[in-house]
Amino acid sequence: MICENKQGYTLIELIIVMAIFMTVIMISSAAFERIVYQSSQQSKSVETQIEGIVGLEIMRADLQQAGFGLPWSFSSGVAYQEASASTVAGVDPSTFNDGPGNPPRAFVSGNSTFNSGADGASNYLVIKSILAAANGTSKKWTTVSFDKDDVRTRKQWGAADRDFTSDDHVIIVKNSLTSTPVTRELAVSSAGVFSGTFAHYSSPATHHSGDTFEIYGVSSTDLRMPFNRADYYISTPPKMPATCASQGVGILYKAIVNQGDGNFSKMPLLDCVADMQVVYGLDASGNGMSYSDPNYHTSDISGYDAAKIRDELKEIRVYILAQEGKKDRFYSYPSQTVEVGERFGGVLKGRNFDLLAHIGADYKQYRWKVYTIVIRPKNLIQ
């Protein structure tokens, strides 16, 4: 005889099982949410790092090429125009002009009004060189030389993207062997030198045997200045990316001065940027820089002319404070201040940035990173 047990589960047993089941689900859901959240954080952090690499490599290239093709002097009276008067990041870019008659400085910088306060202000950096605009014409150059018998030779590359066309607008810099020391003199043959095409200036009229002329492409349009110029600054546009902090951050821009009208064509390089500081390494004595001496590093070379910059500037350091990733409610940044700069001989050159004052109390829930670019310019005296 077989006995069948037809007894089922009681209501209390079902409630207990359901409670255990729901607890497991809730724990699993919280863990899953945390995993998804952290994955999103990591994804945004990696995205920020990639943006930093790409954007700041553009700046690094401009820093390395600063001074390339700049004339050191003018063969006759020259009046050129540069950036037009306007307001960018609280700064009038025309205050960094070297025109109408001074030789251009490879580097110029000053304070902007972005995140200004008791702890300092974000810097505004100007770089001048032929390559700052990075158009097709600015990548071209050639030489015209005259030997002792006054025979003229012009370097031709045999490549369409390297040889000048008749429509390319150029400048001619004269390296005269008859002067001591050798200078890079802007050869001027008429008042319209900055509007001259390569066809007009391909054969310098005034020369001596042994002279060498370097011809640099600047732009495919009429020139207002015998070089190109790029300004770097931080500014807050009307609409910021949603992942950036609600205040105290902006976008790092590269703004190219248009040869036509002196206004800017700007491009964003890096989002969620809080500060930029520029520090120059100098060798005033000619005996080499001493990293233990803070007097060899400064944030202000406003009193330097082009010649002094060529002679004494040996290094430029740019420090950029930016948000890495997006807001993380599980994270707490460990310090209220960040050194956007470096200590030399125990003295900070740059700025001790106060996150609470500029970002607000939410600064703790963001990861902050200082990007550092160190360049020893190679084109200042070449």
C-alpha positions in Angstrom: 0.0 0.0 0.0 1.5 3.3 -1.1 0.8 6.4 0.9 0.9 9.7 -1.0 1.8 12.9 0.9 -0.4 15.6 -0.6 0.7 18.3 1.9 1.9 21.6 0.1 3.8 24.6 1.3 2.4 26.9 3.9 1.9 30.6 3.3 4.6 31.4 5.8 7.1 29.2 3.9 6.2 30.9 0.6 6.6 34.3 2.1 10.0 33.4 3.6 11.2 32.0 0.2 10.0 35.0 -1.6 11.7 37.3 0.9 15.0 35.4 0.4 14.6 35.5 -3.3 13.8 39.2 -3.4 16.8 39.9 -1.1 19.1 38.1 -3.5 17.7 40.0 -6.4 18.1 43.3 -4.7 21.7 42.5 -3.8 22.4 41.3 -7.3 20.7 44.4 -8.8 22.7 46.7 -6.6 25.9 45.0 -7.6 25.0 45.0 -11.3 24.1 48.7 -11.1 27.5 49.4 -9.5 29.2 47.4 -12.2 27.4 49.2 -15.0 28.0 52.6 -13.3 31.7 51.9 -12.9 31.9 50.6 -16.5 30.4 53.9 -17.6 32.9 55.8 -15.5 35.8 53.9 -17.0 34.5 54.4 -20.5 34.2 58.1 -20.0 37.6 58.3 -18.4 39.2 56.5 -21.3 37.3 58.8 -23.7 38.7 61.8 -21.8 42.2 60.4 -22.0 42.0 59.9 -25.7 40.7 63.5 -26.2 43.6 64.7 -24.1 46.1 62.9 -26.2 44.7 64.0 -29.5 44.0 67.6 -28.5 47.2 68.3 -26.6 49.3 66.7 -29.3 48.2 69.6 -31.5 49.3 72.0 -28.9 52.6 70.2 -28.5 53.3 70.4 -32.2 52.7 74.1 -32.2 55.0 74.6 -29.2 57.7 72.6 -30.9 57.4 74.6 -34.1 57.2 78.1 -32.5 59.5 80.5 -34.2 59.7 78.5 -37.5 60.1 81.0 -40.4 59.8 84.1 -38.3 61.9 87.1 -39.6 64.2 88.6 -37.0 64.4 92.1 -38.6 63.1 94.0 -41.6 65.1 95.3 -44.5 63.1 98.5 -44.6 60.1 100.1 -42.9 57.4 97.5 -42.6 53.9 97.9 -41.2 51.9 94.8 -40.8 48.6 94.0 -39.1 47.9 91.2 -36.7 44.9 90.1 -34.6 41.9 92.5 -34.6 40.7 94.0 -31.4 38.0 92.0 -29.7 37.4 90.2 -26.4 38.3 86.5 -26.0 38.2 84.9 -22.5 38.2 88.5 -21.1 41.3 89.4 -23.1 41.8 91.6 -26.1 44.0 89.5 -28.5 45.4 92.6 -30.1 47.4 93.3 -26.9 49.7 90.4 -27.9 50.3 92.0 -31.4 53.9 92.8 -32.4 52.8 94.8 -35.4 52.9 97.2 -36.9 56.7 97.4 -37.0 58.3 95.0 -34.4 59.7 91.6 -35.2 57.3 88.9 -34.1 57.9 87.0 -30.8 57.6 83.3 -30.9 55.8 83.1 -27.6 53.6 85.7 -25.8 51.3 85.0 -22.8 49.3 86.7 -20.1 46.4 86.2 -17.7 42.8 85.8 -18.9 39.8 86.3 -16.7 38.8 82.7 -16.8 38.7 81.3 -13.2 40.5 84.3 -11.9 40.6 84.8 -8.2 42.8 85.1 -5.1 44.7 82.1 -6.3 45.6 83.6 -9.7 44.1 83.3 -13.2 44.2 81.0 -16.1 46.8 81.9 -18.8 46.3 82.9 -22.4 49.1 81.7 -24.7 50.0 83.0 -28.2 52.3 81.0 -30.5 53.7 82.5 -33.7 55.3 80.6 -36.6 54.6 79.8 -40.2 53.2 76.4 -39.2 50.8 77.6 -36.6 47.9 77.6 -39.1 48.8 74.2 -40.6 47.3 74.9 -44.0 48.7 73.3 -47.2 50.7 76.4 -48.2 52.3 76.8 -44.8 53.9 73.3 -45.1 55.9 74.4 -48.1 59.4 76.0 -48.2 62.3 76.4 -50.5 65.6 78.2 -50.9 67.0 80.5 -53.5 70.8 81.0 -53.4 73.4 82.9 -55.4 77.0 81.6 -55.7 80.1 83.7 -56.1 79.4 84.0 -59.9 75.9 85.2 -59.1 74.4 82.0 -60.5 70.9 81.5 -59.0 69.7 78.1 -57.7 66.3 77.3 -56.4 65.5 74.1 -54.5 62.7 72.1 -56.0 61.3 69.0 -54.4 59.5 67.4 -57.4 56.3 66.8 -55.4 53.0 68.6 -55.9 52.4 69.0 -52.2 55.8 70.4 -51.5 56.6 72.7 -54.4 55.0 76.2 -54.6 52.4 77.1 -57.2 52.0 80.6 -58.6 49.0 81.3 -56.3 50.8 80.5 -53.0 51.4 83.6 -50.8 54.9 83.6 -49.4 57.4 85.6 -47.4 61.2 85.7 -48.2 63.7 85.7 -45.4 67.3 86.7 -46.3 70.2 85.0 -44.5 73.0 87.4 -45.6 76.6 86.2 -45.3 77.8 89.8 -45.6 76.4 90.6 -42.1 77.8 89.6 -38.7 76.1 87.9 -37.0 73.9 86.4 -39.7 70.4 87.6 -39.3 67.0 86.4 -40.7 65.9 89.6 -42.4 62.5 89.9 -44.1 63.3 90.9 -47.7 60.9 93.7 -48.7 60.7 95.0 -52.2 57.4 96.8 -52.2 54.6 98.0 -49.9 52.6 95.0 -51.1 55.0 92.3 -49.9 52.4 90.6 -47.8 50.1 90.3 -50.8 52.7 88.8 -53.0 52.3 85.4 -54.6 55.2 83.0 -55.2 55.3 83.9 -58.9 56.0 87.6 -58.0 58.7 86.9 -55.4 60.4 83.8 -56.7 63.4 85.8 -57.9 64.7 88.2 -55.3 65.9 91.4 -57.0 68.2 92.8 -54.4 71.0 90.5 -53.4 74.8 90.0 -53.3 76.8 87.0 -54.4 76.7 84.4 -51.7 73.3 85.4 -50.4 70.7 82.8 -49.5 67.0 83.4 -49.4 64.5 81.1 -47.6 61.0 81.2 -49.0 58.2 80.2 -46.7 54.6 79.6 -47.7 52.2 81.3 -45.3 48.7 81.1 -46.8 46.7 80.7 -50.0 45.1 84.2 -49.4 46.6 87.7 -49.2 48.7 88.2 -46.1 48.2 90.7 -43.3 51.2 89.5 -41.3 54.5 87.7 -42.3 53.7 84.6 -40.2 50.8 82.6 -38.8 49.5 82.8 -35.3 47.6 80.5 -32.9 46.1 81.6 -29.6 45.3 79.0 -26.9 42.8 79.8 -24.1 40.0 78.4 -22.0 36.5 79.7 -22.5 33.0 78.6 -21.6 30.6 78.3 -24.6 26.8 78.8 -24.2 26.3 75.0 -24.1 28.9 72.8 -22.3 29.0 69.0 -22.5 26.6 67.4 -20.0 29.4 65.4 -18.3 31.3 68.5 -17.3 31.1 70.1 -13.8 28.3 72.6 -13.6 30.6 75.5 -13.0 34.3 76.5 -13.2 35.2 74.5 -16.3 35.4 75.4 -20.0 36.9 74.2 -23.2 40.5 74.6 -24.3 40.5 76.2 -27.7 43.1 76.8 -30.4 42.2 79.9 -32.3 44.0 80.8 -35.6 44.2 84.4 -36.6 42.8 84.7 -40.1 45.1 86.4 -42.6 42.2 88.1 -44.3 40.5 90.0 -41.5 42.4 89.3 -38.3 39.5 87.5 -36.7 39.6 84.0 -35.3 38.8 80.6 -36.6 38.7 78.4 -33.5 38.7 74.7 -32.8 38.0 72.9 -29.5 40.8 70.7 -28.2 39.8 69.5 -24.8 36.5 69.6 -22.8 36.0 70.2 -19.0 39.2 72.2 -18.5 39.6 74.2 -15.3 43.0 75.9 -15.7 46.1 76.4 -17.9 49.4 77.7 -16.7 52.5 78.5 -18.7 56.0 78.5 -17.3 59.2 79.5 -19.1 62.6 78.2 -18.5 65.3 80.8 -19.0 69.1 80.9 -19.3 69.9 84.6 -18.8 73.6 84.1 -18.1 74.3 81.6 -20.9 75.6 79.0 -18.4 72.7 76.7 -18.6 69.5 76.4 -16.6 69.5 75.4 -12.9 66.4 73.5 -12.0 67.1 74.1 -8.3 67.0 77.9 -8.8 63.4 79.2 -9.1 64.8 82.4 -10.7 65.4 80.4 -13.9 61.7 79.8 -14.3 59.0 82.5 -14.7 55.4 82.9 -15.8 56.0 86.4 -17.2 58.1 87.3 -20.2 55.9 90.2 -21.2 59.0 92.5 -21.1 61.0 90.3 -23.5 61.4 91.3 -27.1 61.9 88.8 -30.0 65.7 88.8 -29.7 65.7 88.2 -25.9 63.3 85.3 -26.3 65.6 83.8 -28.9 68.6 84.2 -26.7 67.3 83.2 -23.3 64.3 81.0 -23.6 65.3 77.3 -23.4 62.2 75.6 -22.3 58.4 76.1 -22.1 56.1 74.1 -19.8 52.4 74.1 -20.1 50.2 72.7 -17.3 46.5 72.0 -18.0 44.0 71.0 -15.2 41.1 69.0 -16.6 38.3 66.8 -15.4 38.8 63.1 -16.1 35.7 61.2 -16.7 32.3 62.3 -15.3 30.8 62.9 -11.9 31.2 59.9 -9.6 29.0 59.8 -6.5 31.1 57.0 -5.1 34.3 59.0 -5.3 35.8 61.7 -3.2 38.7 63.8 -4.5 41.3 63.9 -1.7 42.4 67.6 -1.8 40.7 71.0 -2.1 43.7 72.4 -4.0 45.7 71.2 -7.0 49.2 72.5 -8.0 48.8 73.5 -11.6 52.5 74.0 -12.2 55.8 72.7 -10.7 58.2 73.5 -7.8 61.7 74.7 -8.6 63.9 75.0 -5.6 60.8 74.6 -3.4 59.0 77.5 -5.1 55.8 76.9 -7.0 55.8 78.3 -10.5 52.2 78.2 -11.8 49.2 78.2 -9.5 47.7 76.5 -6.5 44.2 76.0 -7.9 41.4 76.2 -5.3 38.8 73.6 -6.5 36.2 74.6 -3.9 36.4 78.3 -4.8 36.0 77.7 -8.6 34.2 74.4 -9.0 32.0 74.4 -5.8 31.4 71.7 -3.3 30.8 69.1 -6.1 34.5 69.2 -6.9 35.0 66.1 -4.6 33.0 63.9 -7.0 35.2 64.5 -9.9 38.7 63.1 -10.8 41.1 65.9 -11.6 44.2 65.5 -13.7 47.1 67.9 -14.6 48.4 67.3 -18.1 52.0 68.5 -18.5 53.7 69.4 -21.7 57.5 70.2 -21.7 59.1 71.5 -24.8 62.6 72.7 -25.6 62.0 74.9 -28.7 64.2 74.1 -31.7 63.2 76.8 -34.1 63.9 80.0 -32.2 67.5 80.5 -33.5 67.4 78.5 -36.8 
